[in-house]
Amino acid sequence: MMKICVLDAKTLGDDIDLTPIQAMGEVMIYDLTQPHEVAERVKDAHVVVTNKVQLGKKQLKDAKELKLVALFATGFNNIDLEYMKDRGIGVVNVPGYSTKSVAQHTFALLFNLLGI
């Protein structure tokens, strides 16, 4: 059975439904994960899902079963991509996350500046 570790579910807000992830295997969901907790929490995981937690060699060296890091965000700045590549660990993100809402917010700011 696939083991999935969600490291920082609380950063997504209180209204996020993680039920679809729970249907994919044995899932451990943590509200938040401190840097010193990462290695222990991911050591047996096949998949790690995160939003903001730093992941690199220090955190993942003992995660021998890890095959995939999935991000709840668009950016990769918290992931050591070179290390992932060297280990053959896939990394995926949410490339279209909030695209429409960013455009809407931009126009709302523009209208505000124009006094409309």
Jmol script that loads the backbone (N, CA, C; Angstrom):
load data "model"
ATOM      1  N   MET A   1       0.840  -1.180   0.000  1.00  0.00           N
ATOM      2  CA  MET A   1       0.000   0.000   0.000  1.00  0.00           C
ATOM      3  C   MET A   1       0.886   1.246   0.000  1.00  0.00           C
ATOM      4  N   MET A   2       0.493   2.225  -0.798  1.00  0.00           N
ATOM      5  CA  MET A   2       1.255   3.464  -0.896  1.00  0.00           C
ATOM      6  C   MET A   2       1.114   4.276   0.390  1.00  0.00           C
ATOM      7  N   LYS A   3       2.248   4.775   0.895  1.00  0.00           N
ATOM      8  CA  LYS A   3       2.258   5.620   2.088  1.00  0.00           C
ATOM      9  C   LYS A   3       2.454   7.066   1.651  1.00  0.00           C
ATOM     10  N   ILE A   4       1.534   7.915   2.072  1.00  0.00           N
ATOM     11  CA  ILE A   4       1.519   9.324   1.693  1.00  0.00           C
ATOM     12  C   ILE A   4       1.611  10.169   2.948  1.00  0.00           C
ATOM     13  N   CYS A   5       2.464  11.165   2.928  1.00  0.00           N
ATOM     14  CA  CYS A   5       2.662  12.043   4.072  1.00  0.00           C
ATOM     15  C   CYS A   5       2.377  13.487   3.655  1.00  0.00           C
ATOM     16  N   VAL A   6       1.369  14.093   4.263  1.00  0.00           N
ATOM     17  CA  VAL A   6       1.039  15.503   4.040  1.00  0.00           C
ATOM     18  C   VAL A   6       1.642  16.275   5.212  1.00  0.00           C
ATOM     19  N   LEU A   7       2.587  17.151   4.912  1.00  0.00           N
ATOM     20  CA  LEU A   7       3.373  17.800   5.962  1.00  0.00           C
ATOM     21  C   LEU A   7       2.783  19.072   6.559  1.00  0.00           C
ATOM     22  N   ASP A   8       1.980  19.803   5.812  1.00  0.00           N
ATOM     23  CA  ASP A   8       1.528  21.107   6.320  1.00  0.00           C
ATOM     24  C   ASP A   8       0.129  21.471   5.825  1.00  0.00           C
ATOM     25  N   ALA A   9      -0.828  20.615   6.124  1.00  0.00           N
ATOM     26  CA  ALA A   9      -2.203  20.814   5.662  1.00  0.00           C
ATOM     27  C   ALA A   9      -2.804  22.126   6.154  1.00  0.00           C
ATOM     28  N   LYS A  10      -2.428  22.567   7.336  1.00  0.00           N
ATOM     29  CA  LYS A  10      -2.997  23.796   7.919  1.00  0.00           C
ATOM     30  C   LYS A  10      -2.692  25.033   7.057  1.00  0.00           C
ATOM     31  N   THR A  11      -1.600  25.010   6.306  1.00  0.00           N
ATOM     32  CA  THR A  11      -1.250  26.169   5.472  1.00  0.00           C
ATOM     33  C   THR A  11      -2.211  26.361   4.302  1.00  0.00           C
ATOM     34  N   LEU A  12      -3.075  25.390   4.070  1.00  0.00           N
ATOM     35  CA  LEU A  12      -4.038  25.480   2.970  1.00  0.00           C
ATOM     36  C   LEU A  12      -5.353  26.108   3.399  1.00  0.00           C
ATOM     37  N   GLY A  13      -5.523  26.300   4.693  1.00  0.00           N
ATOM     38  CA  GLY A  13      -6.773  26.826   5.217  1.00  0.00           C
ATOM     39  C   GLY A  13      -7.585  25.714   5.845  1.00  0.00           C
ATOM     40  N   ASP A  14      -8.659  26.096   6.475  1.00  0.00           N
ATOM     41  CA  ASP A  14      -9.481  25.129   7.197  1.00  0.00           C
ATOM     42  C   ASP A  14     -10.571  24.478   6.347  1.00  0.00           C
ATOM     43  N   ASP A  15     -10.762  24.956   5.139  1.00  0.00           N
ATOM     44  CA  ASP A  15     -11.868  24.444   4.322  1.00  0.00           C
ATOM     45  C   ASP A  15     -11.424  23.498   3.207  1.00  0.00           C
ATOM     46  N   ILE A  16     -10.216  22.978   3.277  1.00  0.00           N
ATOM     47  CA  ILE A  16      -9.705  22.074   2.247  1.00  0.00           C
ATOM     48  C   ILE A  16     -10.084  20.639   2.585  1.00  0.00           C
ATOM     49  N   ASP A  17     -10.624  19.935   1.602  1.00  0.00           N
ATOM     50  CA  ASP A  17     -11.020  18.539   1.763  1.00  0.00           C
ATOM     51  C   ASP A  17      -9.900  17.636   1.246  1.00  0.00           C
ATOM     52  N   LEU A  18      -9.261  16.904   2.124  1.00  0.00           N
ATOM     53  CA  LEU A  18      -8.169  16.008   1.739  1.00  0.00           C
ATOM     54  C   LEU A  18      -8.638  14.570   1.544  1.00  0.00           C
ATOM     55  N   THR A  19      -9.940  14.360   1.516  1.00  0.00           N
ATOM     56  CA  THR A  19     -10.495  13.024   1.328  1.00  0.00           C
ATOM     57  C   THR A  19      -9.978  12.339   0.057  1.00  0.00           C
ATOM     58  N   PRO A  20      -9.868  13.031  -1.071  1.00  0.00           N
ATOM     59  CA  PRO A  20      -9.343  12.356  -2.267  1.00  0.00           C
ATOM     60  C   PRO A  20      -7.930  11.790  -2.068  1.00  0.00           C
ATOM     61  N   ILE A  21      -7.102  12.469  -1.309  1.00  0.00           N
ATOM     62  CA  ILE A  21      -5.757  11.958  -1.038  1.00  0.00           C
ATOM     63  C   ILE A  21      -5.846  10.721  -0.146  1.00  0.00           C
ATOM     64  N   GLN A  22      -6.750  10.749   0.816  1.00  0.00           N
ATOM     65  CA  GLN A  22      -6.891   9.631   1.738  1.00  0.00           C
ATOM     66  C   GLN A  22      -7.352   8.359   1.039  1.00  0.00           C
ATOM     67  N   ALA A  23      -7.993   8.495  -0.094  1.00  0.00           N
ATOM     68  CA  ALA A  23      -8.457   7.334  -0.848  1.00  0.00           C
ATOM     69  C   ALA A  23      -7.323   6.656  -1.626  1.00  0.00           C
ATOM     70  N   MET A  24      -6.153   7.251  -1.656  1.00  0.00           N
ATOM     71  CA  MET A  24      -5.042   6.745  -2.480  1.00  0.00           C
ATOM     72  C   MET A  24      -4.085   5.823  -1.731  1.00  0.00           C
ATOM     73  N   GLY A  25      -4.241   5.696  -0.436  1.00  0.00           N
ATOM     74  CA  GLY A  25      -3.333   4.841   0.311  1.00  0.00           C
ATOM     75  C   GLY A  25      -3.377   5.152   1.794  1.00  0.00           C
ATOM     76  N   GLU A  26      -2.340   4.740   2.482  1.00  0.00           N
ATOM     77  CA  GLU A  26      -2.194   5.030   3.907  1.00  0.00           C
ATOM     78  C   GLU A  26      -1.654   6.455   4.027  1.00  0.00           C
ATOM     79  N   VAL A  27      -2.437   7.338   4.633  1.00  0.00           N
ATOM     80  CA  VAL A  27      -2.102   8.767   4.651  1.00  0.00           C
ATOM     81  C   VAL A  27      -1.913   9.261   6.084  1.00  0.00           C
ATOM     82  N   MET A  28      -0.812   9.955   6.279  1.00  0.00           N
ATOM     83  CA  MET A  28      -0.556  10.663   7.534  1.00  0.00           C
ATOM     84  C   MET A  28      -0.650  12.158   7.224  1.00  0.00           C
ATOM     85  N   ILE A  29      -1.558  12.843   7.898  1.00  0.00           N
ATOM     86  CA  ILE A  29      -1.755  14.266   7.657  1.00  0.00           C
ATOM     87  C   ILE A  29      -1.347  15.033   8.910  1.00  0.00           C
ATOM     88  N   TYR A  30      -0.400  15.943   8.721  1.00  0.00           N
ATOM     89  CA  TYR A  30       0.071  16.795   9.810  1.00  0.00           C
ATOM     90  C   TYR A  30      -0.364  18.227   9.528  1.00  0.00           C
ATOM     91  N   ASP A  31      -0.875  18.910  10.542  1.00  0.00           N
ATOM     92  CA  ASP A  31      -1.267  20.316  10.376  1.00  0.00           C
ATOM     93  C   ASP A  31      -0.062  21.150   9.978  1.00  0.00           C
ATOM     94  N   LEU A  32       1.023  21.012  10.720  1.00  0.00           N
ATOM     95  CA  LEU A  32       2.273  21.730  10.462  1.00  0.00           C
ATOM     96  C   LEU A  32       3.436  20.807  10.793  1.00  0.00           C
ATOM     97  N   THR A  33       4.561  21.039  10.164  1.00  0.00           N
ATOM     98  CA  THR A  33       5.758  20.247  10.428  1.00  0.00           C
ATOM     99  C   THR A  33       6.933  21.190  10.610  1.00  0.00           C
ATOM    100  N   GLN A  34       7.581  21.095  11.749  1.00  0.00           N
ATOM    101  CA  GLN A  34       8.772  21.893  12.033  1.00  0.00           C
ATOM    102  C   GLN A  34       9.977  21.254  11.336  1.00  0.00           C
ATOM    103  N   PRO A  35      11.003  22.034  11.017  1.00  0.00           N
ATOM    104  CA  PRO A  35      12.168  21.490  10.310  1.00  0.00           C
ATOM    105  C   PRO A  35      12.762  20.237  10.967  1.00  0.00           C
ATOM    106  N   HIS A  36      12.831  20.202  12.281  1.00  0.00           N
ATOM    107  CA  HIS A  36      13.428  19.049  12.955  1.00  0.00           C
ATOM    108  C   HIS A  36      12.524  17.809  12.938  1.00  0.00           C
ATOM    109  N   GLU A  37      11.270  17.941  12.491  1.00  0.00           N
ATOM    110  CA  GLU A  37      10.331  16.828  12.440  1.00  0.00           C
ATOM    111  C   GLU A  37      10.246  16.153  11.074  1.00  0.00           C
ATOM    112  N   VAL A  38      10.749  16.803  10.046  1.00  0.00           N
ATOM    113  CA  VAL A  38      10.560  16.334   8.674  1.00  0.00           C
ATOM    114  C   VAL A  38      11.124  14.929   8.458  1.00  0.00           C
ATOM    115  N   ALA A  39      12.383  14.708   8.755  1.00  0.00           N
ATOM    116  CA  ALA A  39      13.036  13.429   8.459  1.00  0.00           C
ATOM    117  C   ALA A  39      12.282  12.245   9.051  1.00  0.00           C
ATOM    118  N   GLU A  40      11.840  12.367  10.275  1.00  0.00           N
ATOM    119  CA  GLU A  40      11.111  11.278  10.934  1.00  0.00           C
ATOM    120  C   GLU A  40       9.756  11.038  10.265  1.00  0.00           C
ATOM    121  N   ARG A  41       9.076  12.100   9.896  1.00  0.00           N
ATOM    122  CA  ARG A  41       7.731  11.975   9.324  1.00  0.00           C
ATOM    123  C   ARG A  41       7.740  11.390   7.913  1.00  0.00           C
ATOM    124  N   VAL A  42       8.798  11.606   7.153  1.00  0.00           N
ATOM    125  CA  VAL A  42       8.826  11.153   5.758  1.00  0.00           C
ATOM    126  C   VAL A  42       9.622   9.873   5.536  1.00  0.00           C
ATOM    127  N   LYS A  43      10.244   9.342   6.548  1.00  0.00           N
ATOM    128  CA  LYS A  43      11.193   8.237   6.351  1.00  0.00           C
ATOM    129  C   LYS A  43      10.603   7.003   5.678  1.00  0.00           C
ATOM    130  N   ASP A  44       9.312   6.718   5.857  1.00  0.00           N
ATOM    131  CA  ASP A  44       8.697   5.550   5.228  1.00  0.00           C
ATOM    132  C   ASP A  44       7.754   5.900   4.077  1.00  0.00           C
ATOM    133  N   ALA A  45       7.677   7.169   3.731  1.00  0.00           N
ATOM    134  CA  ALA A  45       6.704   7.622   2.731  1.00  0.00           C
ATOM    135  C   ALA A  45       7.130   7.302   1.303  1.00  0.00           C
ATOM    136  N   HIS A  46       6.136   6.996   0.468  1.00  0.00           N
ATOM    137  CA  HIS A  46       6.342   6.866  -0.975  1.00  0.00           C
ATOM    138  C   HIS A  46       6.114   8.220  -1.657  1.00  0.00           C
ATOM    139  N   VAL A  47       5.174   8.994  -1.073  1.00  0.00           N
ATOM    140  CA  VAL A  47       4.816  10.314  -1.598  1.00  0.00           C
ATOM    141  C   VAL A  47       4.780  11.299  -0.433  1.00  0.00           C
ATOM    142  N   VAL A  48       5.382  12.464  -0.645  1.00  0.00           N
ATOM    143  CA  VAL A  48       5.298  13.559   0.318  1.00  0.00           C
ATOM    144  C   VAL A  48       4.559  14.705  -0.358  1.00  0.00           C
ATOM    145  N   VAL A  49       3.556  15.229   0.332  1.00  0.00           N
ATOM    146  CA  VAL A  49       2.773  16.349  -0.176  1.00  0.00           C
ATOM    147  C   VAL A  49       2.989  17.520   0.769  1.00  0.00           C
ATOM    148  N   THR A  50       3.332  18.669   0.197  1.00  0.00           N
ATOM    149  CA  THR A  50       3.623  19.832   1.043  1.00  0.00           C
ATOM    150  C   THR A  50       3.263  21.117   0.323  1.00  0.00           C
ATOM    151  N   ASN A  51       3.266  22.179   1.090  1.00  0.00           N
ATOM    152  CA  ASN A  51       3.039  23.514   0.565  1.00  0.00           C
ATOM    153  C   ASN A  51       4.288  24.372   0.756  1.00  0.00           C
ATOM    154  N   LYS A  52       4.819  24.391   1.981  1.00  0.00           N
ATOM    155  CA  LYS A  52       5.904  25.311   2.292  1.00  0.00           C
ATOM    156  C   LYS A  52       7.126  24.672   2.954  1.00  0.00           C
ATOM    157  N   VAL A  53       7.067  23.410   3.309  1.00  0.00           N
ATOM    158  CA  VAL A  53       8.162  22.762   4.028  1.00  0.00           C
ATOM    159  C   VAL A  53       9.380  22.588   3.122  1.00  0.00           C
ATOM    160  N   GLN A  54      10.564  22.922   3.639  1.00  0.00           N
ATOM    161  CA  GLN A  54      11.828  22.754   2.920  1.00  0.00           C
ATOM    162  C   GLN A  54      12.151  21.266   2.786  1.00  0.00           C
ATOM    163  N   LEU A  55      12.466  20.828   1.565  1.00  0.00           N
ATOM    164  CA  LEU A  55      12.825  19.437   1.327  1.00  0.00           C
ATOM    165  C   LEU A  55      14.095  19.351   0.497  1.00  0.00           C
ATOM    166  N   GLY A  56      15.075  18.666   1.040  1.00  0.00           N
ATOM    167  CA  GLY A  56      16.347  18.458   0.364  1.00  0.00           C
ATOM    168  C   GLY A  56      17.050  17.267   0.986  1.00  0.00           C
ATOM    169  N   LYS A  57      18.346  17.177   0.781  1.00  0.00           N
ATOM    170  CA  LYS A  57      19.124  16.038   1.257  1.00  0.00           C
ATOM    171  C   LYS A  57      19.004  15.845   2.769  1.00  0.00           C
ATOM    172  N   LYS A  58      19.149  16.904   3.514  1.00  0.00           N
ATOM    173  CA  LYS A  58      19.097  16.811   4.982  1.00  0.00           C
ATOM    174  C   LYS A  58      17.788  16.173   5.461  1.00  0.00           C
ATOM    175  N   GLN A  59      16.689  16.548   4.843  1.00  0.00           N
ATOM    176  CA  GLN A  59      15.384  16.061   5.269  1.00  0.00           C
ATOM    177  C   GLN A  59      15.041  14.688   4.688  1.00  0.00           C
ATOM    178  N   LEU A  60      15.575  14.353   3.521  1.00  0.00           N
ATOM    179  CA  LEU A  60      15.113  13.174   2.799  1.00  0.00           C
ATOM    180  C   LEU A  60      16.132  12.039   2.676  1.00  0.00           C
ATOM    181  N   LYS A  61      17.306  12.200   3.232  1.00  0.00           N
ATOM    182  CA  LYS A  61      18.362  11.189   3.043  1.00  0.00           C
ATOM    183  C   LYS A  61      17.956   9.799   3.525  1.00  0.00           C
ATOM    184  N   ASP A  62      17.079   9.708   4.521  1.00  0.00           N
ATOM    185  CA  ASP A  62      16.640   8.416   5.042  1.00  0.00           C
ATOM    186  C   ASP A  62      15.304   7.959   4.470  1.00  0.00           C
ATOM    187  N   ALA A  63      14.730   8.723   3.574  1.00  0.00           N
ATOM    188  CA  ALA A  63      13.447   8.372   2.950  1.00  0.00           C
ATOM    189  C   ALA A  63      13.720   7.495   1.729  1.00  0.00           C
ATOM    190  N   LYS A  64      14.049   6.257   1.977  1.00  0.00           N
ATOM    191  CA  LYS A  64      14.495   5.337   0.920  1.00  0.00           C
ATOM    192  C   LYS A  64      13.391   4.942  -0.054  1.00  0.00           C
ATOM    193  N   GLU A  65      12.138   5.014   0.363  1.00  0.00           N
ATOM    194  CA  GLU A  65      11.014   4.612  -0.491  1.00  0.00           C
ATOM    195  C   GLU A  65      10.407   5.777  -1.277  1.00  0.00           C
ATOM    196  N   LEU A  66      10.893   6.985  -1.044  1.00  0.00           N
ATOM    197  CA  LEU A  66      10.286   8.170  -1.640  1.00  0.00           C
ATOM    198  C   LEU A  66      10.419   8.176  -3.163  1.00  0.00           C
ATOM    199  N   LYS A  67       9.276   8.342  -3.840  1.00  0.00           N
ATOM    200  CA  LYS A  67       9.227   8.375  -5.307  1.00  0.00           C
ATOM    201  C   LYS A  67       8.717   9.702  -5.853  1.00  0.00           C
ATOM    202  N   LEU A  68       7.970  10.450  -5.024  1.00  0.00           N
ATOM    203  CA  LEU A  68       7.329  11.659  -5.527  1.00  0.00           C
ATOM    204  C   LEU A  68       7.146  12.690  -4.422  1.00  0.00           C
ATOM    205  N   VAL A  69       7.433  13.951  -4.755  1.00  0.00           N
ATOM    206  CA  VAL A  69       7.098  15.097  -3.913  1.00  0.00           C
ATOM    207  C   VAL A  69       6.066  15.900  -4.689  1.00  0.00           C
ATOM    208  N   ALA A  70       4.891  16.082  -4.091  1.00  0.00           N
ATOM    209  CA  ALA A  70       3.819  16.845  -4.726  1.00  0.00           C
ATOM    210  C   ALA A  70       3.602  18.127  -3.928  1.00  0.00           C
ATOM    211  N   LEU A  71       3.551  19.231  -4.639  1.00  0.00           N
ATOM    212  CA  LEU A  71       3.391  20.543  -4.008  1.00  0.00           C
ATOM    213  C   LEU A  71       1.966  21.050  -4.168  1.00  0.00           C
ATOM    214  N   PHE A  72       1.447  21.640  -3.116  1.00  0.00           N
ATOM    215  CA  PHE A  72       0.145  22.299  -3.162  1.00  0.00           C
ATOM    216  C   PHE A  72       0.281  23.714  -3.713  1.00  0.00           C
ATOM    217  N   ALA A  73       1.387  24.051  -4.329  1.00  0.00           N
ATOM    218  CA  ALA A  73       1.679  25.415  -4.767  1.00  0.00           C
ATOM    219  C   ALA A  73       2.311  25.398  -6.164  1.00  0.00           C
ATOM    220  N   THR A  74       2.584  26.582  -6.683  1.00  0.00           N
ATOM    221  CA  THR A  74       3.218  26.684  -7.996  1.00  0.00           C
ATOM    222  C   THR A  74       4.740  26.711  -7.898  1.00  0.00           C
ATOM    223  N   GLY A  75       5.276  27.297  -6.855  1.00  0.00           N
ATOM    224  CA  GLY A  75       6.726  27.487  -6.742  1.00  0.00           C
ATOM    225  C   GLY A  75       7.462  26.258  -6.261  1.00  0.00           C
ATOM    226  N   PHE A  76       8.737  26.187  -6.635  1.00  0.00           N
ATOM    227  CA  PHE A  76       9.623  25.095  -6.226  1.00  0.00           C
ATOM    228  C   PHE A  76      10.734  25.586  -5.304  1.00  0.00           C
ATOM    229  N   ASN A  77      10.626  26.816  -4.800  1.00  0.00           N
ATOM    230  CA  ASN A  77      11.727  27.410  -4.042  1.00  0.00           C
ATOM    231  C   ASN A  77      12.041  26.684  -2.733  1.00  0.00           C
ATOM    232  N   ASN A  78      11.152  25.849  -2.249  1.00  0.00           N
ATOM    233  CA  ASN A  78      11.405  25.103  -1.020  1.00  0.00           C
ATOM    234  C   ASN A  78      11.898  23.672  -1.292  1.00  0.00           C
ATOM    235  N   ILE A  79      12.151  23.357  -2.549  1.00  0.00           N
ATOM    236  CA  ILE A  79      12.562  22.007  -2.946  1.00  0.00           C
ATOM    237  C   ILE A  79      13.946  22.058  -3.588  1.00  0.00           C
ATOM    238  N   ASP A  80      14.834  21.175  -3.153  1.00  0.00           N
ATOM    239  CA  ASP A  80      16.157  21.038  -3.768  1.00  0.00           C
ATOM    240  C   ASP A  80      16.002  20.153  -5.005  1.00  0.00           C
ATOM    241  N   LEU A  81      15.735  20.791  -6.138  1.00  0.00           N
ATOM    242  CA  LEU A  81      15.447  20.058  -7.374  1.00  0.00           C
ATOM    243  C   LEU A  81      16.628  19.217  -7.852  1.00  0.00           C
ATOM    244  N   GLU A  82      17.826  19.697  -7.643  1.00  0.00           N
ATOM    245  CA  GLU A  82      19.016  18.936  -8.056  1.00  0.00           C
ATOM    246  C   GLU A  82      19.117  17.625  -7.266  1.00  0.00           C
ATOM    247  N   TYR A  83      18.886  17.701  -5.984  1.00  0.00           N
ATOM    248  CA  TYR A  83      18.905  16.494  -5.147  1.00  0.00           C
ATOM    249  C   TYR A  83      17.812  15.523  -5.585  1.00  0.00           C
ATOM    250  N   MET A  84      16.626  16.041  -5.864  1.00  0.00           N
ATOM    251  CA  MET A  84      15.517  15.193  -6.315  1.00  0.00           C
ATOM    252  C   MET A  84      15.880  14.490  -7.615  1.00  0.00           C
ATOM    253  N   LYS A  85      16.482  15.227  -8.509  1.00  0.00           N
ATOM    254  CA  LYS A  85      16.886  14.639  -9.796  1.00  0.00           C
ATOM    255  C   LYS A  85      17.923  13.537  -9.575  1.00  0.00           C
ATOM    256  N   ASP A  86      18.906  13.809  -8.731  1.00  0.00           N
ATOM    257  CA  ASP A  86      19.952  12.819  -8.448  1.00  0.00           C
ATOM    258  C   ASP A  86      19.379  11.547  -7.836  1.00  0.00           C
ATOM    259  N   ARG A  87      18.353  11.671  -7.024  1.00  0.00           N
ATOM    260  CA  ARG A  87      17.725  10.519  -6.367  1.00  0.00           C
ATOM    261  C   ARG A  87      16.640   9.872  -7.215  1.00  0.00           C
ATOM    262  N   GLY A  88      16.265  10.495  -8.316  1.00  0.00           N
ATOM    263  CA  GLY A  88      15.189   9.956  -9.147  1.00  0.00           C
ATOM    264  C   GLY A  88      13.813  10.150  -8.531  1.00  0.00           C
ATOM    265  N   ILE A  89      13.675  11.183  -7.728  1.00  0.00           N
ATOM    266  CA  ILE A  89      12.399  11.504  -7.084  1.00  0.00           C
ATOM    267  C   ILE A  89      11.670  12.527  -7.954  1.00  0.00           C
ATOM    268  N   GLY A  90      10.459  12.198  -8.369  1.00  0.00           N
ATOM    269  CA  GLY A  90       9.665  13.125  -9.166  1.00  0.00           C
ATOM    270  C   GLY A  90       9.155  14.277  -8.318  1.00  0.00           C
ATOM    271  N   VAL A  91       8.996  15.428  -8.950  1.00  0.00           N
ATOM    272  CA  VAL A  91       8.455  16.607  -8.270  1.00  0.00           C
ATOM    273  C   VAL A  91       7.381  17.206  -9.176  1.00  0.00           C
ATOM    274  N   VAL A  92       6.197  17.413  -8.599  1.00  0.00           N
ATOM    275  CA  VAL A  92       5.098  18.019  -9.356  1.00  0.00           C
ATOM    276  C   VAL A  92       4.525  19.181  -8.549  1.00  0.00           C
ATOM    277  N   ASN A  93       3.941  20.120  -9.265  1.00  0.00           N
ATOM    278  CA  ASN A  93       3.329  21.277  -8.618  1.00  0.00           C
ATOM    279  C   ASN A  93       1.948  21.520  -9.208  1.00  0.00           C
ATOM    280  N   VAL A  94       1.352  22.647  -8.857  1.00  0.00           N
ATOM    281  CA  VAL A  94       0.051  23.044  -9.379  1.00  0.00           C
ATOM    282  C   VAL A  94       0.297  24.261 -10.269  1.00  0.00           C
ATOM    283  N   PRO A  95       0.575  24.045 -11.550  1.00  0.00           N
ATOM    284  CA  PRO A  95       1.004  25.156 -12.410  1.00  0.00           C
ATOM    285  C   PRO A  95      -0.046  26.232 -12.655  1.00  0.00           C
ATOM    286  N   GLY A  96      -1.326  25.905 -12.628  1.00  0.00           N
ATOM    287  CA  GLY A  96      -2.350  26.897 -12.918  1.00  0.00           C
ATOM    288  C   GLY A  96      -3.042  27.430 -11.683  1.00  0.00           C
ATOM    289  N   TYR A  97      -2.450  27.222 -10.534  1.00  0.00           N
ATOM    290  CA  TYR A  97      -3.060  27.600  -9.256  1.00  0.00           C
ATOM    291  C   TYR A  97      -3.361  29.090  -9.197  1.00  0.00           C
ATOM    292  N   SER A  98      -4.574  29.436  -8.958  1.00  0.00           N
ATOM    293  CA  SER A  98      -5.081  30.790  -8.715  1.00  0.00           C
ATOM    294  C   SER A  98      -4.876  31.774  -9.873  1.00  0.00           C
ATOM    295  N   THR A  99      -4.679  31.286 -11.080  1.00  0.00           N
ATOM    296  CA  THR A  99      -4.453  32.174 -12.226  1.00  0.00           C
ATOM    297  C   THR A  99      -5.608  33.151 -12.422  1.00  0.00           C
ATOM    298  N   LYS A 100      -6.831  32.652 -12.396  1.00  0.00           N
ATOM    299  CA  LYS A 100      -7.991  33.530 -12.599  1.00  0.00           C
ATOM    300  C   LYS A 100      -8.153  34.513 -11.452  1.00  0.00           C
ATOM    301  N   SER A 101      -7.955  34.072 -10.231  1.00  0.00           N
ATOM    302  CA  SER A 101      -8.142  34.980  -9.098  1.00  0.00           C
ATOM    303  C   SER A 101      -7.072  36.066  -9.063  1.00  0.00           C
ATOM    304  N   VAL A 102      -5.872  35.769  -9.538  1.00  0.00           N
ATOM    305  CA  VAL A 102      -4.827  36.797  -9.605  1.00  0.00           C
ATOM    306  C   VAL A 102      -5.219  37.864 -10.627  1.00  0.00           C
ATOM    307  N   ALA A 103      -5.735  37.450 -11.765  1.00  0.00           N
ATOM    308  CA  ALA A 103      -6.184  38.414 -12.778  1.00  0.00           C
ATOM    309  C   ALA A 103      -7.338  39.261 -12.241  1.00  0.00           C
ATOM    310  N   GLN A 104      -8.280  38.632 -11.565  1.00  0.00           N
ATOM    311  CA  GLN A 104      -9.404  39.366 -10.998  1.00  0.00           C
ATOM    312  C   GLN A 104      -8.933  40.383  -9.958  1.00  0.00           C
ATOM    313  N   HIS A 105      -7.999  39.968  -9.125  1.00  0.00           N
ATOM    314  CA  HIS A 105      -7.475  40.872  -8.098  1.00  0.00           C
ATOM    315  C   HIS A 105      -6.749  42.061  -8.740  1.00  0.00           C
ATOM    316  N   THR A 106      -6.013  41.798  -9.797  1.00  0.00           N
ATOM    317  CA  THR A 106      -5.300  42.868 -10.505  1.00  0.00           C
ATOM    318  C   THR A 106      -6.277  43.910 -11.029  1.00  0.00           C
ATOM    319  N   PHE A 107      -7.367  43.457 -11.634  1.00  0.00           N
ATOM    320  CA  PHE A 107      -8.352  44.409 -12.145  1.00  0.00           C
ATOM    321  C   PHE A 107      -9.060  45.143 -11.012  1.00  0.00           C
ATOM    322  N   ALA A 108      -9.312  44.471  -9.906  1.00  0.00           N
ATOM    323  CA  ALA A 108      -9.939  45.134  -8.754  1.00  0.00           C
ATOM    324  C   ALA A 108      -9.034  46.257  -8.240  1.00  0.00           C
ATOM    325  N   LEU A 109      -7.722  45.994  -8.172  1.00  0.00           N
ATOM    326  CA  LEU A 109      -6.788  47.036  -7.749  1.00  0.00           C
ATOM    327  C   LEU A 109      -6.756  48.203  -8.749  1.00  0.00           C
ATOM    328  N   LEU A 110      -6.778  47.872 -10.021  1.00  0.00           N
ATOM    329  CA  LEU A 110      -6.777  48.898 -11.058  1.00  0.00           C
ATOM    330  C   LEU A 110      -8.021  49.780 -10.936  1.00  0.00           C
ATOM    331  N   PHE A 111      -9.198  49.150 -10.784  1.00  0.00           N
ATOM    332  CA  PHE A 111     -10.435  49.928 -10.630  1.00  0.00           C
ATOM    333  C   PHE A 111     -10.379  50.787  -9.378  1.00  0.00           C
ATOM    334  N   ASN A 112      -9.810  50.280  -8.317  1.00  0.00           N
ATOM    335  CA  ASN A 112      -9.675  51.048  -7.085  1.00  0.00           C
ATOM    336  C   ASN A 112      -8.802  52.287  -7.309  1.00  0.00           C
ATOM    337  N   LEU A 113      -7.701  52.091  -8.009  1.00  0.00           N
ATOM    338  CA  LEU A 113      -6.808  53.226  -8.302  1.00  0.00           C
ATOM    339  C   LEU A 113      -7.486  54.270  -9.174  1.00  0.00           C
ATOM    340  N   LEU A 114      -8.346  53.823 -10.071  1.00  0.00           N
ATOM    341  CA  LEU A 114      -9.057  54.732 -10.959  1.00  0.00           C
ATOM    342  C   LEU A 114     -10.273  55.368 -10.295  1.00  0.00           C
ATOM    343  N   GLY A 115     -10.605  54.895  -9.096  1.00  0.00           N
ATOM    344  CA  GLY A 115     -11.763  55.439  -8.379  1.00  0.00           C
ATOM    345  C   GLY A 115     -13.092  54.965  -8.918  1.00  0.00           C
ATOM    346  N   ILE A 116     -13.069  53.845  -9.584  1.00  0.00           N
ATOM    347  CA  ILE A 116     -14.327  53.297 -10.167  1.00  0.00           C
ATOM    348  C   ILE A 116     -15.011  52.409  -9.160  1.00  0.00           C
TER     349      ILE A 116
END
end "model"
wireframe off; spacefill off
backbone 0.3
color backbone group
